[in-house]
Amino acid sequence: MFLSITSSTWLMSLIGVGIVFLILVLLVVVLYLFNHLFPEGSSKNDEKVAGLKNNLQGDNMGNASELDKAAVATAVYLFYNELHDNESNVLTINQTPSHWHAVLNERL
């Protein structure tokens, strides 16, 4: 029988799945070790991210930052000047006959 499942089939499947999980566990261990060997990189990035969040969110009193004001001003300017695309609902695809088209569509 062509599709018979034998004990060697189960063994090979178990070995394959085991190798995949072993590699995943090894990858988690390596990433964990890198995190503990080089912790100073993450704290620098946290400070940069916190600074960017403060710039984007403004202060805690509800006042917008300069970046927020610039984004709103740009959006209003583009809206009122209609610099967006106007769709014309016209198909611009032109069908050009070819030998392959003639072979596949014999009605031509």
N, C-alpha and C positions, 0 to 999 in steps of 0.2 A: 504494500500500500504506500502511496506517495506521501500522504500527509499523516503518517503515523507519529505519535508522540511517544518517545522512549525515555528511559531514565537519563540518557546522555543529553537529550534535548532540554530536560528540566535543569540538569547540572550546568549546561552552557548558559541558559537564561539566568540562573541564579548567580553565576560568576559574572556575567555582564552587568547585571543590576548592582551587584556588590561593588564592582570596580567603579561604577558611576558614583555611588554614594561615598565610597572611600575618597575619591577625588574631590567631591564636594566638601567633605569634612576637612580634608587637607587644605583646601582653599580657605575655609573659614578660619582655620588655625593660623595660616600664614597672614591673613588680613588682620586678625586679632594681634599677632605679634608685631606687625608693622605699626599698628595704632599705638602700641605701648613703647615701641622703640623710637618713634618720631612724633611725640605729642605736640611739639612746639608749632608745627605747621598748622594744626587745626585751630589753635587759639588765635593766631594771627588772622586766619580767615574769618573767624567768628567776629573779631573786632571790625573787620572791613564790612562784613554783612550787616552788622548792627549800625554802622555809620551810614551805609546806603539806605537802610530802612528808615532811619531818621530823616534823611534828605527827601525821600519819597513821600513820607507820611506827614511831614510838617511837624509842628509842635503838638503838645497834648491839649492845647487850648482850642483846637479846631481850626487853626489858621493853616492855610495851604503853603507848601514850600514853593520855592522858585521853579522847580521842575514841574510841579503840579500845575502851576499857573501857566507855564509855557505850553504844556500839553493841552490844556483846555483852550488856550488862545489859538493854538494851531488847529484844533478840531473845529472851532467856531469859524475861523477864517476859511478853512476848506469847505465847510458846509455852506456858507453864504456865497462863496465864489464858485460853487459847483464844479470843483476840480476832480470830481469822481467820474468814472466811466459811464457813459450813456449807452445802454444796450439797445440795439435797434431791432432785435428779433428777426434778423435776416441771416440766413445761413450763408456762410462764405466758402463752403467747401465745394469745389468744382470737381465733378467726376470726369476723369480723363480715361478714355478707352485704352486698353492695352491688350496684348495677346493673351495674357492669363485671364483677363476679364472675359474675353471672347470665348475662351475655352470653357470657363466655368459657367457662363451665362450664354447659352446658345440662342437666346431670343434676340440678340443684337444683330 
